[in-house]
Amino acid sequence: MLNAARSRQQATDIEIIPMGGPCGAEIRGVDLSTEISDAVIAQIQQAWNDHLVIFFRGQTVTQEQQLAFAARFGDLGSRKQAPEHLRNKTEGLLQLDPKILLVSNIKMNGVPIGAFGDGDMWFHIDSGYTNRPYRYTFLYGVELPSSGGDTLFSNTYLAYEAVPERLKKFLADKRALHIHEYKRTAQVDVDGDISDAPHHYHPVFITHPYTGKKALFVDRLMTARIEGVSKSESDDILAELYEIGEREAFIYAHKWRLGDFVMWDNLATIHARTDFPRGERRLMRRCTVDGEPVRG
């Protein structure tokens, strides 16, 4: 439990430092292990709307404290359960709370303690393959490799603005198939039977429920096909949209330090992971806030 005896942090205590790029801001003056006032939460929420990705350095946060803080922003999301034949890719020995996902390459007696452990990971939207993608994601750095393992965030408001007008018009009422087989750097083959793989169709362009802004809702890892067009046309269009969404000008790269607590808007960003040395331990603790069906 959060220590209610400790004084509440006030809005005047915090400092918001934009990273000066397409998204990202550091917030100073907040100890996430303490009770935080509603005024500070409101200021954090506003910074989040403005910068899409925000982070706190040097935090010491228990799992219980992480969940309590995340719950100030909405209903906590549960870890998605993979179909039985894919379960070994998502479950880990130490994932005992349904609200927590351990992103880790650590093993105990040869068995993973978490999921999505080694190597890089393509740009994606957390749970974009479900009917209600997570609204927010919270990630805490517990153990880090000596280098790499950075998280890249792309601002999909800017990506939408960069989509050529011809495509904005053509795709205005189109949906795309999002599908996941728990791979990190490969797309799912959707030409065969996909009934055993989690999937859902979402609008290519969505309207953010809080800001009212348009965002490109497409990612390289999980968006596989545009509905109602031929495979070849869909492939060509998606390749163009992937390139737009992954432009360097739209990306903030977060280089992790121990004790970093990073939170992002899952409806206005896509994110990826860079590679890191094999054999070095990496452990991140993730929780989420549930979302609603996205709107076009």
N, C-alpha and C positions, 0 to 999 in steps of 0.2 A: 504493500500500500504506500501511496505517497505520504510523506510525513506532514500531516496537517498542522503540527505544532510549529513548523518553520514558517517564517513570514512569507506572505505572498509577494511574488515579484510584480512590480508595477510597470506600466507601459513606459514610464520615463526612464526605466533602468536599461532599456535595450537600445542597441545600435544596429542599423541595417546598412550593410556595405555591398552595393551592387558590384558584380564582377566586371562590368563594363562591356559585356558582350551581348549576345542574343538572348541569354537567360542566365539565371544564377545570381544568388546573393547570400552572403554570410550574415548571420544574426549573432551578435555578441550581447552579453549581459543576461543570458538565460541559463539557468541550471535546470536541466530537464528532470533531475531527480527530486526536485522540490515541488510544492504546490504552486501553481501558476494562476494568476488572476485572470478573470474573464477579459479584462482590458488588454492584457498582454496577448492572450489567445487571439483577440480581434486584430491586434496589430500584426501578429504573425500571419493570420489569414490574409490580411490585405497585402503584406509583402509577398505572400505565396501567389496571389492573383496577379500581382505586378511582375514577378520574376520567374514564376513557374517551378523553379528549383531553388530550394533554400537549404542551408546547412548550418550546423552548430559544431564548433570544434571542442575538443578536450572534454567530452562528456563521459561520465561514469553512470551507466544506466542499466538497471536490471531488466529482465524480460517483463516483469510485472509493471515496472515504471514506464517502459516503452509502450506497452499496451494501454496503460492509463492515459498517457499523453496523447496517443493516436486517437483514442476514443473521444477526445475533446472536439474532434473535427467531423465526427459522424459515426455510424455503426461500423464496428470492426468487421472486416471480411474474413472468411474462413479460407484456409488453404484448399485449393481445388483438388479433388480426388480424380486421379487418372483412371481410365479403364483398366481392368485387371491385367491385361497383357502389356500395359505400359507402366504398371505400378512401380516396378523396380527402378524406374528413372526418376521418380519424384519423392519416394519415401526414404527416410533415414532413421537411424537408431535413436537419435536424440530429438526428433521432431515429435514431441509428446503433447504439445498444445495445438489444437486445430487452427488457432489464429496465427501461428508462427511458422514461417518457412526458414530453414537454415540453408543459406547459399554457401556451400562449402565443399572443398575437396578432401577434407579430413576423413580418415577411416579408422574404425576400431575393429581389430581382428579381421581386417580385410573388408569390412562392411561400411558403406558410407554413413556418416552421421546426418547428412543432409542431401541436397540435390544441386544439380547444375554446377558441378565442382570445378574442373580444370578448363583452361583454354579461354579463347575469346568467345563472344556471343554476338550474333547479328542484332541490328536494331529491331526492337519489338515494342509492343504495348502489353502491359501486364494483364493477363486474362482477356485479351481482345477477342479470343476465340469463344467467349461465352456471351450470353444474351445481356449480361449486366457487367461490363468491364469494371474493374476497380476504379474508383475516382482518384484515390491517393495511395501512394506507396511510401513507406518509412523504412529506411535501411540503416543499420548501426554496424560500424566496423569494430569487430572484436579481435580478429587476428588478420594480419596483412602480410603479403609477400614483400620481398625487398624492393621490387619494382613491378610496374604493370598492374593489371587488374583495375585500371581506371574505368570509371563509368562516364560514357559520353551521352549527353542529352541534346536533342535537337528540338528547337522551337517550331511546332507545327502550325502555329498561327502564321509565322513568317513563310513557312513552306506553302501554305494555302495561297498566300498573296503572290507567291512566285509561280504558281501554276499558270500556264498560258491561258488566255481567255477562251481559245477554242476548246481546250479541255475542260475548263470550268463550265462552259455551256453544255458540252457533251455529257459530262459526268454529273451534272447538277442533281439528277434524280436516280443515279445509279447506285447499286450496292456492290460490295465486294465480299468474297468468302474469306473468312479468317479461320485458320485451322492449325492445330498443334499436335505434334507427336513427340514433344519434349526433346527435340533436337536443339543444338546450339548454333549450328552453322550450315543448315541444309533445309530446303523447303520440302513440304509434303507433296508427294505425287497425287494430284487430285483427279487424274484421268480414270482411276479405277474406283473401287468401292471405298467410300470414306466414312461409312456408317460407324465404324469402330473408333474413329478419331474425333475428339471434341472439336466442334466447329460451329460457326454462326455467321450470318450475313449482316453487315453494317453499312450505313451510308459511307460513300467515299469521302464526302465532306460532312462534318458534323458541326453543330452549334453548341458551344460550351454552355452548360446550364447556369453558371454563375456570371460569366463575363459577357455572354451573348456574342462572342467572337466566333468566326469560322475557323476550323482547323482541318488539316489534311489527316484523315484517319486511315492511314495505310502504312505498313511496315514490311521490310524485306523478309523477315523470318516467318511471319504467319499469314500475311495477305497473299492469297494464291491465285485468285481468279475474279475478274469483274463479271458480274451477272449480266446476261443478255447480249453478249458480244462473242465473237469467235475466239478460240484459244489464241490464235496468232495475234489478233488485235488486242486482246487482253494482255498478253505477254508484253507487247510493245508499249502499251500505255503504262502498265505497272513498272516496267523498267525506267520509263521517264519519271514516274512519280517517286520511285525509290531514290533516283539520283537527286531529285529536288529535295526530298526530305533529309538526305544525308550530306547536303552541301556544307562545307566547312564554315561558311559564313553564318550558319544557323546553329552551330554546335558549341556548347560549353563542355569542356572536359574536366571532370572532377578527379583530382589526384588525391587519393585517400591518405589520411593520417589516422593513427590509432585514436579511437574515441570520437571519430566523426559520426555525426547523426545527420543523414541526408533525407530529405523528403521532397517528393515531386508530384506534380499534377499529371496524372496518367492520361487525361483526355486532351492535353495541350502539348505533350511531348512524346517522343519516342526515345528509347535509350538502348545502349549497347555496352559491351564490356571488351576491353583490350586484353591481349594475352599476357601471361605472367609465367615466371620460371616453373617448370615442372618440378615437383618434389617439395616446393615451398607451400606452407600452409596458408589457407585463406578461409576466414570464417566471418560471414555477415549474417545478421539477424534481421529478418524482414517481417513486417506486418502491413496491413492494408486497411483502407476504409472502403466499404461497399459503394457501388454506384447504381445508377438506374439505366434502363435502355437508352442508348444514345439517340439524339435527334439529328435529322438532316437539316 
